[in-house]
Amino acid sequence: MTALHLVAVASDPASVALGTLGTPGPVPLALDAIDPVPTAVGAVALVVGLASLAYGAAGGRDAVRILRATATDPRGLDGAERRVRVTGRAAAVDGETLPSPFGGDPCLCVGYDVSEFRSQGKGQSWVTIDEGEAGVPFRVDDGGTGVRVDPAAATFSFEVDEKIKVDAADEPPERVREFVDTVDEVESTETGYEVGPLTIGDDPRRRYLQRVLRPGDEVTVVGDTAAFPDAPVGEVKSRIADGSPFVVSDASARRTALRQVGRSAVPVVFGAVALAVAGVALSPAVAALA
């Protein structure tokens, strides 16, 4: 009787339900299957990849905008246009210029890049140690009429005007030496020696790049205009000092746009690689949570 009674109780659905609720079994946790190290790597790669793609996409967007900017005669500007393109000869305003970084000749806009040839893992590559840009207000002359450009917020797109390489144990030219002595960030390091593919001592090899816009150079400016009632005689009553994009270039609109696309290619490729790494690293975590 006792055995039959136990079977009957166990067979009662309510008792079974109560027993199940009262004594739950172990529940496997999906999080236990997630390795935190590759997950963290994947998360970082995901963020970097999305940021790189966004940066590259912005460059491509700017290239399209440069091509679609309206070519405008300076005489037709009234200070209210958006995304115009003016082309002409660059001219100084009130004789104001800047010295070029590695020569000192007068310029309107300058840019420089100083790199060192350093060991990177199993290889070597050029690593930028300092770079900079600067510009002074100038005028774009077209047929005797000029429009003022204030390039403080502009992106420069210039060809390399000069490239100087200084190898191991060599002293830089005097014009470069003056620049090095002036800028603390590029203060000369102790020189080393190159023996075949090996470098003995500190990174000795340096590369100095200079990009400039000189008075009289052909220039293309893309940006938005604003009213400039104080313009002197010979200039229109508007100026270009902002825009999306705001570009000062020494090339045509088409060539400038191609440069923008070229600069965007690297971050796009890097972003795609980073997203691929993120996909591989995060796939176990995604599978465990699915």
C-alpha positions in Angstrom: 0.0 0.0 0.0 2.8 2.4 0.8 4.5 1.9 -2.5 1.3 2.3 -4.4 0.6 5.5 -2.5 3.9 6.9 -3.4 3.4 6.2 -7.1 0.0 7.9 -7.0 1.4 11.0 -5.4 4.3 11.2 -7.9 1.8 10.8 -10.7 -0.3 13.7 -9.6 0.3 16.6 -12.0 0.0 19.3 -9.4 2.7 17.5 -7.3 5.0 17.2 -10.2 4.6 20.9 -11.0 5.2 21.9 -7.4 8.2 19.7 -7.3 9.6 21.2 -10.5 9.1 24.7 -9.2 10.5 24.0 -5.8 13.7 22.4 -6.9 15.0 24.0 -10.1 17.9 22.3 -11.8 21.1 24.1 -12.9 20.6 26.5 -15.8 23.6 26.9 -18.1 24.8 30.5 -18.5 25.7 31.6 -22.1 28.1 34.2 -20.6 30.3 31.4 -19.3 31.2 30.5 -22.9 32.4 34.0 -23.8 36.1 34.6 -23.8 36.6 38.3 -22.6 39.9 38.9 -24.4 38.9 38.3 -28.0 35.5 39.9 -27.2 37.3 43.1 -26.0 39.5 43.0 -29.1 36.5 42.6 -31.3 34.7 45.5 -29.6 37.7 47.8 -30.1 38.0 46.7 -33.7 34.3 47.4 -34.3 34.5 50.9 -33.0 37.7 51.7 -34.9 36.3 50.2 -38.1 33.1 52.2 -38.0 35.0 55.4 -37.2 37.5 54.8 -40.1 34.6 54.1 -42.5 32.8 57.2 -41.4 36.0 59.3 -41.9 36.5 57.8 -45.4 32.9 58.3 -46.3 33.2 62.0 -45.3 36.2 62.4 -47.6 34.2 60.9 -50.5 31.3 63.1 -49.8 33.6 66.2 -49.9 35.0 65.0 -53.2 31.5 65.0 -54.7 30.7 68.4 -53.2 33.9 69.8 -54.7 32.9 68.6 -58.2 29.3 69.9 -57.8 30.3 73.3 -56.4 29.2 76.1 -58.7 32.0 77.7 -60.7 31.5 81.5 -60.0 33.1 84.6 -61.3 34.2 86.7 -58.3 32.4 89.7 -59.8 29.1 87.8 -59.4 29.4 87.2 -55.7 27.1 89.0 -53.3 28.1 87.4 -50.0 25.2 84.9 -49.6 26.3 82.0 -51.8 26.9 78.5 -50.5 29.5 76.1 -51.9 30.9 78.2 -54.7 34.2 77.6 -56.6 36.4 80.4 -57.6 39.6 80.0 -59.7 42.3 82.4 -60.4 45.7 83.7 -59.3 46.6 84.0 -55.7 47.7 87.4 -54.5 48.9 88.8 -51.2 46.7 91.2 -49.2 48.6 94.2 -48.1 51.9 92.4 -48.8 51.3 89.9 -45.9 53.1 86.5 -46.5 54.6 83.6 -44.6 58.1 82.1 -45.0 58.2 78.6 -46.4 59.3 76.1 -43.8 62.5 74.9 -45.7 63.6 77.9 -47.6 62.1 81.1 -46.3 60.6 82.4 -49.6 57.3 84.2 -49.3 54.1 82.1 -49.3 50.4 82.6 -48.7 49.7 79.0 -47.3 52.2 76.5 -46.1 52.2 72.9 -44.8 55.0 70.7 -43.7 55.5 67.1 -42.6 58.6 65.7 -40.8 59.0 61.9 -40.7 61.5 59.5 -39.4 62.3 56.0 -40.8 61.7 53.8 -37.8 61.5 50.1 -37.1 58.0 48.9 -36.8 57.8 45.3 -35.6 59.6 43.2 -38.3 59.8 46.1 -40.8 60.5 49.7 -41.2 58.3 52.6 -42.3 58.1 56.4 -42.3 56.5 57.7 -39.1 55.3 61.4 -38.8 56.9 63.1 -35.8 55.5 66.6 -36.6 53.3 68.3 -39.1 51.6 71.7 -39.4 49.7 74.1 -41.7 49.3 77.9 -41.7 48.0 80.6 -44.0 47.4 84.3 -44.2 44.4 86.0 -45.9 44.9 86.3 -49.7 43.0 87.3 -52.8 41.9 85.2 -55.7 42.3 87.4 -58.8 40.3 86.7 -61.9 40.5 89.2 -64.7 41.4 92.2 -62.4 38.7 91.4 -59.8 39.6 89.7 -56.6 37.8 88.0 -53.8 39.3 87.7 -50.3 40.0 84.3 -48.8 40.7 83.8 -45.1 42.1 80.2 -45.0 42.4 79.7 -41.2 39.7 77.0 -41.3 40.5 75.6 -44.7 41.8 72.2 -45.7 44.8 72.6 -47.9 45.3 70.4 -51.0 48.8 71.1 -52.4 51.3 69.1 -54.3 54.6 68.4 -52.6 56.8 71.4 -53.4 60.0 70.0 -51.9 61.1 66.7 -50.4 64.4 66.5 -48.5 65.8 63.3 -47.2 68.7 63.3 -44.7 70.4 60.0 -44.3 72.4 58.6 -41.4 75.4 60.7 -40.2 74.5 63.5 -42.6 73.9 67.0 -41.5 70.7 68.6 -42.9 71.0 71.5 -45.2 71.2 74.9 -43.6 67.6 75.9 -44.5 66.4 72.7 -42.8 68.7 73.2 -39.9 67.1 76.6 -39.2 63.7 75.0 -39.1 64.8 72.2 -36.8 66.4 74.7 -34.4 63.2 76.7 -34.3 60.6 74.0 -33.8 61.0 72.0 -30.6 59.0 69.0 -31.8 61.5 68.2 -34.5 64.7 68.9 -32.5 67.4 66.8 -34.0 68.0 63.4 -32.5 71.4 61.7 -32.1 72.4 60.3 -35.4 72.9 56.6 -35.9 74.5 54.6 -38.7 73.1 52.3 -41.4 74.9 49.1 -42.0 73.1 47.4 -44.9 69.5 46.8 -43.8 70.4 47.4 -40.1 70.3 50.7 -38.2 72.7 51.2 -35.4 71.8 53.9 -32.9 68.8 56.2 -32.9 66.6 56.6 -35.9 68.9 58.6 -38.2 67.0 59.0 -41.4 64.5 61.8 -41.8 62.2 63.1 -44.5 61.1 66.8 -44.7 58.1 67.5 -47.0 56.9 71.0 -47.9 53.6 72.1 -49.5 53.1 75.7 -50.3 50.9 78.3 -52.2 52.9 81.2 -53.4 51.8 84.6 -54.7 51.0 84.2 -58.4 50.2 80.5 -58.2 47.0 79.2 -59.8 44.5 78.5 -57.0 41.0 76.9 -56.6 38.9 77.7 -53.6 35.7 75.9 -52.7 33.6 77.3 -49.8 30.8 79.5 -48.7 30.8 83.3 -49.1 30.0 85.9 -46.4 29.5 89.7 -46.7 32.6 91.8 -46.5 31.6 95.4 -46.6 35.1 96.6 -45.7 36.6 95.2 -48.9 39.2 97.6 -50.4 38.9 98.9 -53.9 39.5 96.1 -56.4 37.9 93.4 -54.3 34.2 92.3 -54.2 32.2 92.9 -51.1 32.3 89.3 -50.0 34.9 86.8 -48.7 35.3 83.1 -48.3 36.2 81.9 -44.8 34.1 78.8 -44.2 32.2 76.0 -45.8 31.5 72.3 -45.9 33.9 71.6 -47.5 36.2 74.6 -47.4 39.2 73.7 -49.5 42.2 75.7 -50.9 43.9 73.8 -53.7 46.7 74.4 -56.3 44.8 72.2 -58.8 41.6 72.0 -60.7 38.4 71.0 -59.1 38.5 67.5 -60.7 42.1 66.9 -59.6 41.3 68.2 -56.1 38.4 65.8 -55.9 40.6 62.9 -56.9 43.0 63.8 -54.2 40.2 63.7 -51.7 39.2 60.2 -52.9 42.7 59.0 -52.7 43.0 60.2 -49.1 39.7 58.5 -48.2 40.8 55.1 -49.7 43.2 54.3 -46.8 40.7 54.8 -44.0 38.0 52.9 -45.9 40.3 49.9 -46.5 41.5 50.1 -42.9 37.9 50.3 -41.6 36.9 47.3 -43.7 39.8 45.3 -42.3 39.0 46.3 -38.8 35.4 45.3 -39.2 36.5 41.9 -40.6 38.6 41.4 -37.5 35.7 42.4 -35.3 33.5 39.9 -37.0 35.9 37.1 -36.4 36.6 38.1 -32.8 33.0 38.7 -31.8 31.4 35.7 -33.6 31.8 33.3 -30.5 30.1 35.9 -28.3 27.3 36.4 -30.8 26.8 32.6 -31.1 26.7 32.2 -27.3 24.1 34.8 -26.9 22.0 33.7 -29.8 
